[in-house]
Amino acid sequence: MVADPTGTPLNVRIVPNGRILGTLPNGVMVRIRETTSVQGKTWVRVSPDGEVPPIGWIFRNYLNCDSTISGKPIQGFAFSWHDEIAHTSPSLEDCSSSCKRAANCAAYVFFISKKLCRLMTRSDAILEPNSDAISGYNSATANDLPSPSNENGEAAQSSRLVIALKNEAGIFVVPVEINGKITLDFVIDSGASDVSVPADVVSVLIRTGTIRSSDFIGEQTYILADGTEAPSPVFTIRSLKIGGHIVESVRASIASPKASLLLGQSFLRHFKSWSIDNAKHALVLE
């Protein structure tokens, strides 16, 4: 079962670390057809449950193969409806408690604006995007509930950053300032080991002096979209600024021209945690 902890759709790639073919939402059941390891990460080739042809490769850590699943409530998604009855509930906490008290409740959905609580009798229902919903499993505890936020959607803790995402042709991107000179829109991709910048953008950054020759630190072998391996230059981005926070010395690789700019693990690992607030369409960094 797809279980990306950020709540965002999981990228499906033509090969591990390769071109993105599409996405799979949380809750979708898949079958593993093939497993491989690339740069210390485990990737699996999957097909939707019940379908034989594999559709592509995904990051193995974002699959949950347990018979029962627990975790934080998932904001922005609702379990698909199968005649379950909903009742009025004043809060998410009350809805979660109702599920814990019910003998046959495996999961729940809380509808924020309607103040409705739907108790699910099975936990394998597909999670579908719904900006007014928060879904969770019966094993969730009070400590798993979302952190309180102020009227601007920002938490009281000063260490928490909330950055608004932009929707471009159905893909959410976040503006990031590179080396204090130019701001570009990046796709958040936790499956990418490094920040990735397409070759045509790198050429522009070099011409404008945003990237210097001294920033290049060598080469690394990457897997291309057709499955072949090829060396690619690797460089250091001196600073990336996002939401007023600056991260220094970020490793980056060069992708094929016209590819998307990707904000990968070489940036994300500088934070204790990160997530996507689907209701507010925002990136949350802590």
N, C-alpha and C positions, 0 to 999 in steps of 0.2 A: 504494500500500500504506500502511495506517495505521501510523505510526511515531512515536507520542508519546514523546519522550525521557525522560519521567518513568516510563514503564511503566504508567501508569494508563489506563483506558478513555477514549477521546476523546469529548467531548460533541458531540452532533448537535443543531442548533438549527433552529427553524422559519424564522428569518431570521437574518442575521448579527447577533451580539450579542443575539439574541432568546431566547425561552423554550426551555429544553432539552427535546427530544423523547425522547432516549435516548442511548446510548453505543455506540461501536464499539471492540473490543479491538485491540491491536497485532497486526499480521500479516494483518488482513482486507484483501482486495483490493477496491478500489472503482474506479468509473469517474467521471471529472469530467464533469458535464453543463453546468455554467455557472460563470462566474467573475465576481467583482465585488470592488471595493475600498471599504472603509469605515474612515474615520479612519486612513488610511495602512496598513491591514492587508488582506491578500488573503484572501478567503473563496471557497470553492468549494462548489457544490451537487453532491452525489454520489449514486450508487446503488450497491448491492453488485454486484460483478462478475457479469455474466450477467443482471442484472435491469434492466428499462428504467425503471420509475417512480423518480424521485429520492426519497430519504428525508429529505433536509434539508441544512443548511449546516454545514461544518466549517472550521477554521482551516487554510489551505493549508500553512503551515510544518510542520504535523505529518503531512504526506504525503511519502512517499519514492517518487519516480517513476523512480529510477535502475534500470538492469537488474541491478546488483549493489549490495548494501546492506552497509555496515559500521557499526560502532558498539560501544558498551559492551555487555557481557553484560546480558541482561534478566532480572532476578530476579523470581520469582513466575509465570513463564510457561514453557510447554513447547511445542515444535513438535509439531503433530499427527502421530501415528504412522502410517506407511505401510510396515509390514513391515521397517523398519530394525532391525538387530541391535544390542543393547546389550552392553557388556562392563564388567567391574568396573574401577573407577578410584579411586585414593585421594583425589583432590582435583579441584577445578575447573581448576586450572592444568594438571594432567596430562591431563584431558579435552580442554582447549583445544589442548594440544600434540599430542595424538593426531590431532585434526582437521587441524592444520597439516601433519602428516607424511603423512596419507592422501592418495592421489592424487585420489580422487573425493569428498572431503568438502567440502560447501558450508556446513554449519552443524552445531552440536552441541547436545545437551541433557545437563546433569549433574544427576542426582537425588541430593540431599544426603544423606538418611537411608540410602538403599540403596547409596550409593557406586557408582552405575552411570553409564556414559557411552554415550549414543546418538549415533552419527555419522550425519548426514543427507546424502543424496546430492543434495538440492535445497534452495534457500534460500527458495522461495516457499511453503513449508508454513505453514498458519495457526498463529499463536501462541495457545495456549489457557491459561487461568488454571490454575496448579498451584503451590501454596505450597511444595512440596518441590523445585522445579526452578529451574535457571538455564540460559538459552539464549543462544547467541551465534553469530556468523558466523566463517567461516574467516579473515577478514582482521583479527580482533581481535588486539591485542598485549597484552603483559604490563602495559603502562601503562593498559590499559582495564579491568583487573580491579577488582572492588569493593574499597574501602578496608577494611583490617582494623578490627575493632571489638572492644570489650571484652565481658565477660560480660553486661553490661546492654544491649548493642546500640549503645553510644555509641562514637564514634571517639575516639582518644587526643587529637586536636587539640581545643583549648578553643574554637575558633571554630565547631565543628560542633554543631548542635542536633538532637536526635532527639526528636520529640514524638509520643506515642501517638495514634492515630486511634480514633474511636469509630464503631461500625457502627450506623446508625439506618435500619432498614427497607431494608437492602442498600446504603445510601449511606454512604461514609466521611466523617466530619466531624471538624473539629479545634476545640477550645475556644480562644476568643480573648477577652481582657479589653479592653473598650472604655473609653478615657479613665479607667482606674483605678477604675471603679465597678461594671461589670457584665460578666459573662462569658457569651458566646453561642457557639453552635456554627455554624461556617462550612463550606461546601463549597469545596474548592480548585478554582478554575477559571482555568486559565492563558489561556483564550480570552476572558475578560472583561477589558476595558481597565482598569476601576476596581474597587475594592471596592464591592459592591452590597448595599444594605440595603433590605428591603421597607418600603413606606410605613407599614404598621401598626406595625412595630417602631420606625421613626423617631419616630412619634407618642409611643410609650411612652418612648423615650429623651429626648425633649424634655420630657415631663411630669416625669420623674424628675431632670431637670437634667443628665443625662449629655451631652446635646448642647445647646449654647446658640445663640441667634439669631446671635451674632457668628461662629459656625462656618460659616455659609452664605456661599458666595463667588460665587454667580451661577447661571447656567443653561447647559445644554448640550443640543443636540439628539441624541436617541437614537432608534433604530429599535425600534418596539414589536413585539409578537408577531404582530400582523396585517399587518406590513409597512409601516405608516404611520410618519411621523416626528412627534415631539412634544418640546417642551422639557421638561427635567427639572431640578429643583434639584440643585446640586452643593455639597457641603460638605466641610470638612476634619475628619477625625478626629484629635484632638490626639495620641493615642497608642493603639497596638495592642500588647498584650503577649501573647506566645506562647512557651511553654516557658521563661519567665524572661527572654526577650529583648524589649526594647521598641523599636518603630519609631514615630517621631514624624512628624506632619504628613502623614497619608495621605489622598489624595483619594478621595472616595466619592460615589456617585450613589444615587438613590432608585429602587427597582424597584416593581412593582405589588404590592398587598397579597397576603399569603400566599405570596409567592415565597421561594425559598431565599436565605439570606445567602451571598454569594459572596466568596471571598478572591481577588481578581483581581490584575492586573499592577501596579497602583499600590502594592500591598504587596510582591509577590514580587520586583519589580525592585530592592528594597533589599538583596537578597542576591546574592552572587557566583554561587551555583547552588542549586538545590533539586531534590528528587526524592522519590519514594515508595518506601519499602522494603515491598514486597508481602509478604515472608515475615514481617516483624515488625508489619505494619500500622502503619507510622509515617511521619511527614513528616520529611524530613531537610533541614535548612537549613545553608548554609555561607556 
